[in-house]
Amino acid sequence: MLVRILILLLLGTALLWQQDGPAWLAEIPAWQLWAALVAFALWTAWRLYRQLRAALRDMND
């Protein structure tokens, strides 16, 4: 889970520093960074939801 959060922070930072950052980062279109951030955030939220549901199910057993 910690790795997923760090990747989300990295993608968010890349979006913020795209214009002022290194040249290779400026070459990546902003929509691709946004798409990666949103897709990864949705995947992380889904995994977190599944873990929470499993924990609640185990607690009720």
C-alpha positions in Angstrom: 0.0 0.0 0.0 2.9 2.4 0.8 4.3 1.9 -2.7 1.0 2.7 -4.3 0.7 6.0 -2.3 4.3 6.9 -3.2 3.5 6.3 -6.9 0.5 8.5 -6.6 2.6 11.2 -5.0 5.2 10.9 -7.7 2.5 11.2 -10.5 1.0 14.3 -8.7 4.4 15.8 -8.4 5.1 15.2 -12.1 2.0 17.1 -13.0 2.9 20.0 -10.8 6.5 20.2 -12.0 5.8 19.4 -15.7 6.5 23.0 -16.9 9.4 23.8 -14.6 10.9 20.4 -14.4 13.4 18.6 -16.6 13.0 18.5 -20.4 12.0 14.8 -20.5 9.1 15.6 -18.2 8.0 18.5 -20.3 7.8 16.2 -23.4 5.1 14.1 -21.7 1.6 15.4 -22.6 -0.4 16.5 -19.5 -3.4 14.4 -20.5 -1.2 11.3 -20.2 0.0 12.2 -16.8 -3.6 12.9 -15.7 -4.8 9.6 -17.2 -2.1 7.7 -15.4 -2.9 9.5 -12.1 -6.6 8.9 -12.4 -6.3 5.3 -13.5 -3.8 4.5 -10.7 -5.9 6.3 -8.1 -9.0 4.4 -9.1 -7.1 1.1 -9.0 -5.7 2.0 -5.6 -9.1 3.0 -4.3 -10.6 -0.3 -5.6 -7.9 -2.4 -3.9 -8.4 -0.4 -0.6 -12.1 -1.0 -0.8 -11.6 -4.7 -1.4 -9.2 -5.0 1.5 -11.7 -3.1 3.8 -14.6 -5.4 2.7 -12.4 -8.5 3.3 -11.4 -7.2 6.8 -15.0 -6.5 7.7 -16.1 -9.9 6.4 -13.4 -11.6 8.5 -14.3 -9.6 11.5 -18.0 -10.8 11.3 -17.0 -14.5 11.0 
